[in-house]
Amino acid sequence: MLDVNAYLERTEEIKLPGKVLHVYEPTHNMYLAALQHEDADGMNDYITYQVEAVTAMLNRNKEGIKVKKSVIEVLPRTIVVAVYRALKIICNE
């Protein structure tokens, strides 16, 4: 029997400055949007999308904490990329 509840409750622990979030796996539509943006021509559009995507993904957390886009925008680029990749990887496990 396939228990879909195990997938619905699956999270990735993300430690941000001052808080730890248990972020749910991105939705199917979030994953599709990520794939579409990766194939886009404009690098600036893709980078902007990553910030928006990371913000949306982080806001899907067990704790119910909302992360503002302005918080993500001031983080080093490597953090944004690492969170983006980690949340995409969980979709393929």
N, C-alpha and C positions, 0 to 999 in steps of 0.2 A: 504494500500500500504506500502510495506517495502522500506524505503529510505536508501539505503546502504551508501549514502554520510555521513549520521550521524555517521556510524561506521568508515568510512575512515578518518574522521576528529577528532575522539575521541582521547583525549590526557590525560596524567597524568602529573601534574605539579611536577617537581623534582627540588629541590633547592640544588645546589652544591655550594661549596665555591666560592663566587664571581659571580655567575650567576644562573638564573632560566631558566630551559628548559621545554618546553611543548612537552613531548615525546609521539609520536604516539603509539598506541597499537602494540605490537609485531606481526609480520606476522605469518601466520599459520605454516610455516616451522620453524620459531624461537621457537614457542610453542612446536611443535613436537620434536625438538632437545632437548629442556629443559626436556621434559618428558623422552626421551631416556637416557639422561645423569643422571637423577635422579635414574634410574633403574640400572645404571652401578655399577660394583663391586668396583672399585677403588675410594676411597674418595679423594685422591690427584688429580686425573683426574677430578672429579666433581668440586672441588674447583677451579681448573685452568679454567675449562669450565665456571663457574659462572662469573669470571672476564671478560672473552672474551664475554660472552653473555650480561653482563651489558654494556660493552663498545659498542657493536653492537646495543643494544636496545637504549641506550642514544643517539647514533648518528642518530637515526630516530626522529629528533625533528623539530618543526616548524621554529625555529630560524636558522636552517642550520649550527649550531655550531658543529664542530667535537671535540669529547672528545678523548684524547689519552689514550691508555691502561695504559701507565705509570702513568697517573693521578689516575686511578681507583686502581692500584696496591698499591699505598701508603695510600689509605683511610683505616680506621679501618674496620675490617672484618664485623662488625655489619651493617655498611653502605652498603656494597656490598650485603649482604643478604637482607636487607630491600628494596633496590631498585629492586633486583631480584624478590622478592615476590610481591611487589606492581605492577610490570609490568606484572607478571603472573596473578594476580588477575583480572586486567582489562579485560583480555581475557575471563573471566567467568561471566562477568556482563551482 
